[in-house]
Amino acid sequence: MKLFSLIIFCISLVISQPIFAHAGHDHASNLASLIHLAWLAPALIAVALLYTKLLKKNYQIKTNNSK
């Protein structure tokens, strides 16, 4: 149930609302996609790290560092 709540919370953060847009918020710019990706990248990385941490915890996955 906690994982489901976390997923819903993360999705709610990503959903765009008209209230957050300002007068200079231009989606027609050539750099709009890159700028939005730059804002979303840290959130996506954090979600990926949490997901792998949960997998390691739930399935007792250990990394093998032997050469």
C-alpha positions in Angstrom: 0.0 0.0 0.0 2.9 2.4 0.7 4.3 1.8 -2.8 1.0 2.6 -4.4 0.7 5.8 -2.3 4.2 6.8 -3.4 3.4 6.2 -7.0 0.2 8.3 -6.8 2.2 11.1 -5.0 4.9 11.1 -7.7 2.3 11.2 -10.5 0.5 14.1 -8.8 3.7 16.1 -8.7 4.3 15.6 -12.5 0.8 16.6 -13.6 0.7 20.1 -14.9 -1.9 22.5 -13.7 -2.7 25.9 -15.3 -2.2 27.6 -12.0 1.6 26.9 -12.2 2.0 28.6 -15.6 3.1 32.2 -15.7 3.0 34.9 -18.4 6.5 34.0 -19.8 5.8 30.2 -19.8 6.2 29.5 -23.5 5.7 26.0 -24.8 6.2 27.1 -28.4 9.9 27.7 -27.8 12.4 25.3 -29.3 14.0 24.8 -25.9 10.8 24.1 -24.0 11.2 20.3 -24.0 14.8 20.5 -22.9 13.9 22.9 -20.1 11.1 20.7 -18.8 13.4 17.7 -19.0 16.0 19.5 -16.9 13.3 20.2 -14.3 12.0 16.6 -14.3 15.3 14.8 -14.4 16.1 15.0 -10.7 12.6 13.8 -9.8 12.9 10.8 -12.2 16.3 10.0 -10.8 15.0 10.1 -7.2 12.1 7.8 -8.1 14.4 5.3 -9.8 16.7 5.3 -6.8 13.8 4.7 -4.4 12.5 2.0 -6.6 15.9 0.1 -6.7 16.2 0.6 -2.9 12.8 -0.9 -2.4 13.7 -3.9 -4.7 16.9 -4.5 -2.8 15.1 -4.3 0.5 12.1 -6.5 -0.5 14.1 -9.2 -2.4 17.4 -9.0 -0.4 19.3 -8.4 -3.6 23.1 -7.9 -2.9 25.5 -6.4 -5.3 28.5 -8.5 -6.2 31.7 -6.4 -6.3 34.2 -9.2 -6.7 36.6 -9.1 -9.7 
